[in-house]
Amino acid sequence: MWFLVFIVWIVLTVVACKCARDRGRSPGKWLVFCLFITPIIALIAIFCSKNLKEEEEKKKDDMLRARVGEREFSRSLNDLSTLRQQNVINNTEFSQKKIDLINNLYYKGISDSPESFLVALVPFKDNGVLNSQDMEMIKGILYRSPEYYSN
């Protein structure tokens, strides 16, 4: 009889450790918990606690969604250019908002490859919306070179 209880205890401990790992928890800590308390209480505690793995995946998904795509950046830059051309904002406001938009890349990152992102910006450089300094700053941000980043 004791042998059967021991086997069930071990099986439940293994299950608890696996469940803990699947939920982003440390299996070693839960193993110790199972050995000193009971695996049944450990399983209840594991399933009552937050699923850290799901939360981490959700954070990653949110970060990916928050990244800036070349279309979004191009559209925002085009909108700023249109506002400047229609004298809704002056050159100083345009420059500041453009810098803010570029700096936003530093904090959010991009959803595309740096190369495709830069290729999408070539027309803006050609028509004068972006100057060489802007392009260098964008390249520095995309490639995470601190010497190009400025506030």
Sequence and secondary structure as in RCSB ss.txt:
>XXXX:A:sequence
MWFLVFIVWIVLTVVACKCARDRGRSPGKWLVFCLFITPIIALIAIFCSKNLKEEEEKKKDDMLRARVGEREFSR
SLNDLSTLRQQNVINNTEFSQKKIDLINNLYYKGISDSPESFLVALVPFKDNGVLNSQDMEMIKGILYRSPEYYS
N
>XXXX:A:secstr
 HHHHHHHHHHHHHHHHHHHHHTT  HHHHHHHHHHS HHHHHHHHHHS  HHHHHHHHHHHHHHHSB HHHHHH
HHHHHHHHHHTTSS HHHHHHHHHHHHHHHHHH BSS HHHHHHHHHHHHHTTSS HHHHHHHHHHHTT TTT  
 
